[in-house]
Amino acid sequence: MKVLIADPIAAEGIEAIRAHAEVDVALGLSPDELIGRIGDYDALVVRSETKVTRQVIEAGSKLQVIGRAGVGVDNIDVDAATRRGIVVVNAPAGNIVSAAEHTIALMLALARNIPQANAVLRSGEWRRHDFLGIEVRGKTLGIIGLGNVGSEVARRAKGLEMRIIAHDPFVSLDHARTLGVELVSLDELLRESDFITVHTPLTGKTKGLIGAKELAKVKPTVRLINCSRGGIIDEKALFEAIEAGRVAGAAIDVFAEEPARENILFKSDRIVVTPHLAASTAEAQTSVALDVVEQVVAVLRGEPARYAVNLPLMLPETLAVVGPFLGVAVHIGRLLTQLAEGQVSTIAIKYEGELANHDSAALKAAVLGGLLEAVCEERVNLVNANIIAKSRGLKVTEQKDPVCENYGNLITVEVTTSAGATTVAGTVMRGETHIVRVDSYWIDVVPSEGYFLFSDHRDRPGLIGTVGMILGNADINISSMQVSRLEPRGQALMVLGLDEPIGEDERRKLLAIPDVYTVKLVKL
């Protein structure tokens, strides 16, 4: 077996893989050079510098596995790898402690003005009174995202005698209680925190999560920390809030564009910046290198990997039945994430029809992947689905029934939260995903590009026309409509396909219509 290491990894990792395969280390390859060489190798190991594009993957005729020494796989075309049957593995656990410690270090640096005082003293000035700090003891730390790193930050902050609150809808109350953390809404976290730290992945839902609107809600003494992903905090809005005195300071390790040699945040003396150092400890680099090469060797031996990013291949007979429903499972999870409210505690999955006669592990992983993709640091897959659910204190149950009354096959998922239960069911018809049930309502919605507006209301004359008029006046085009009611003039659900998203103004107008109870915009 031949392995190509295209980015720098710890020497311990290189030596570990050399015991099992022939290894070439070639750093700084251009895209064309990598494409020209990759055809000779069974495995490729990278960090974040090398871009493993579709062209690279297609040129890798012998590739069996791609290893990412770290967490994110943004630089790897995972879909292209999956189509080629290439396993993608990463090392999400190796730098958790390192990232958590860097977060605490930046928080303390902010509290005591350490970088600024260091710079001034080195310039020959002794200005003690210019750098009056604050204690972190007794202060409130708000953690956005209570996954692996967020949980480790909470444990360390507890030792500093801080009050800890967190916002993460996909963490159980029991798990938070074990950490000594109080779960709150995002608005409450913004209002109450003295320090705010972000630990969520960068997704369409979290991009710009903290912008001008959110920064208008915080205390003027608040300090923000981001060791997660650039783009989650709006850099321009943060700079302007600090310059205007609405935010006391910030410490930023990650940026919207990297490498960040120029950035608006560099212009403020009240912002501490570091060049993406959260995972940069000797221990973390060794740990992620050993983690990833161990998995690369396992895949080359035909063994399962602990942190496979994409689903392993299924038996042909299972794939024929289960394969078409993987997309259904993902869409059900995504819809539940956007419809359910409150803290999730249990997830109940039911398979009906022929699906019940096959291994459901891949479907379960797909459901959890759809549910957690916007809040989880690593991608959920067949290997780690149970581990991730358990780490968040989520109880997942499965039920199988070979008889399905309404369809050939049906997947139904019920999420129970502190606010109640939300149910979504889906199936495959004519080769495409159909969402056929939401709670007690039977519908038929095909996930597509654009947006969907879900509205609970009372069935009465004129209501649908009023909704259409509000959207028409806002120049929002309706592409499809589904209405399901429990009884005439009773409770009903309307699902509108929209070409454009509604704004907050339109949402308020829709909610102001008599007998409209909820309005939720969903993107599938």
Secondary structure, DSSP 8 states (H G I E B T S, - for coil): -EEEE-S---HHHHHHHHTTSEEEE--S--HHHHHHHGGG-SEEEE-SSS-B-HHHHHH-TT--EEEESSS--TTB-HHHHHHTT-EEEE-TTTTHHHHHHHHHHHHHHHHHTHHHHHHHHHTT---GGGG-----TT-EEEEE--SHHHHHHHHHHHHTT-EEEEE-TTS-HHHHHHHT-EE--HHHHHHH-SEEEE-----TTTTTSB-HHHHTTS-TT-EEEE-S-TTSB-HHHHHHHHHTTSS-EEEES--SSSS-SS-GGGG-TTEEE-SS-TT-SHHHHHHHHHHHHHHHHHHHTT---TTBSS-----HHHHHHHHHHHHHHHHHHHHHHHH--S-EEEEEEEEEEGGGGS--HHHHHHHHHHHHTTT-SS---TTTHHHHHHHTT-EEEEEEES--SSSSEEEEEEEEETTEEEEEEEEEETTEEEEEEETTEEEEE---SSEEEEEEEE--TTHHHHHHHHHHHTT--EEEEEEEESSTTSEEEEEEEESS---HHHHHHHHTSTTEEEEEEE--
